[in-house]
């Protein structure tokens, strides 16, 4: 059950980063902060998914 929680958390972080990354494309305000946000979101998604995977495999 805890593993599924981390997978769901990874999905939520990924969805938030996709929505946050799409907005600058429509507003023509590409900045360094959006790239940093995308990088942190990708890292967090990967970490949550790997934690969930490791918990489920045990």
N, C-alpha and C positions, 0 to 999 in steps of 0.2 A: 504494500500500500504506500509506503514511503517512497519507493522507486517511482511509482506512477505520479506521485506528487511532484517529484523533481522533473519528470518528463513534461508534465503540464506547465510547470514553471518555465521550463525552457521554451515551450511553445508560446507562452505569453510574452516572454522577453523578445523572442524573434518577431512576433506580430507587432509589438510596440516599436521595434527598431525599423521594421519595414515601413510602417506608417510614418515614423519620424524621418526616414530617409527619402520618402517620396515627396513630402511637402516642399522641400527646396527646389525640386525639379519644376514645380508649377509656379513658384514665386520668384524664380531666377535669382536666388540669394545663396549661391553655393559658397560656403565658408569652411574653414578648417574645422570648426566645432562639429559640423555634421559628419565629417569623416572620422573624427575622434569618437563621436557617438556611435557610428556604425561599427567601428573597431571594437569598442567596449561591449556593444550589444552582441557582436559575433563571439567574442571571448566568453561572455556570460552564458550565452546559449550553449556553447560547446561544453563549458564546465558543468552546467546543470544537467545536460543530457548525459555526460559521462558519469556523473555522480549517480543519476538514476539508473543507468545501465549497470554500474558496479553493484548497486544495492539489489537489483533484480537478479543478477547472476549468482548471488550468494545463496 
